[in-house]
Amino acid sequence: MPPEDVHGKTILLVDDGIATGLTMRVAIKHLKAQDAAKIIVAVPVAPPETVATLKREADTVIVLYQPLFFGAVGAFYEHFDQVEDNEVVALIQKMRSSP
């Protein structure tokens, strides 16, 4: 699957939660290098210090819950099953083929 052209586009980065923010920061850096117009990060949970760092790098950061004591993302879910790569690819392909 070829990468999407993000030049001049608003990009919404969504994850199930952020712990250290390293992966999200790399994604933001990559999108900036590809000249994305605006980068929005949206997650349900992340620690306040990580949110502060991301706010310096993304245009908008939306986090529903910022617990002071943060162990791991999975600790904030009743069910935190892994999603296999082939399932993600199938969902992306389905999304691309729908109107």
Secondary structure, DSSP 8 states (H G I E B T S, - for coil): ------BT-EEEEE-S--SS-HHHHHHHHHHHHTTBSEEEEEEEE--HHHHHHHHTTSSEEEEEE--SS---GGGG-S------HHHHHHHHHHHHH--
